Amino acid sequence: ACLPHSGNAIRLGITGVPGAGKSTLSKVISGHPSYQITQGEILLQGKNIAELDIAARANAGIFISMQYPIEIPGVNNIEFLRMALDSKRASQGLEKISDSDFNSLIEKSMELLEMDNRYTERGVNEGFSGGEKKRNEILQMAVLQPKIAFLDETDSGLDIDARIVIEKKSIIKFLLSKLDFN
């Protein structure tokens, strides 16, 4: 189903019964190593990304929000975000983001998601509740501003407070309409 969109953004919702292949499709497109493409192409802005590894696909603008985000103990959340953004920028021939621009981006995004500074010092999803993990993934999306984002069951594992932030306040809708996903 094609959802309402503005500008160049196209929003597409993929629905189906459990086991229909929605998550599998997102994994194949993102380059998950458990899947092999035996024929055909995956075109992103006219370029075939099927032969690219998962990191190159992410740098090209593919983002996947997992149904059950994993923890990465010992990897600082903010350093992870900075490294991911700098990697994307480097792949585009851009310089690393300045400290002030990065801090501004993080501050605006975290305020929108009602996240406090505790998240910046913790490991990626380490000890996070289900709602905190989802907010953290949406923070990643806000920072990386992908061309295509697969949001797999955004309500899985959410407590009531997180559902209010993610759904009732339409955080995802706001991000899709206000951020520059070129």
Buried (B, 14 or more C-beta within 10 A) or exposed (E): EEEEEEEEBEBEEEEEEEEEEBBEBBBBBBBBEEEEEEEEEBEBEEEEBBEBEBEEBBBBBBBBBBBEBEBEEEBBBBEBBBEBBBBBBEBEEEEBBEEEEBBEBBEEBBEBBEBEEEBBEBBBBBEBBBBBBBBBBBBBBBBBBBBBBBBBBBEEBBEEEBBBBBBEBEBBEEBBBEBEBE
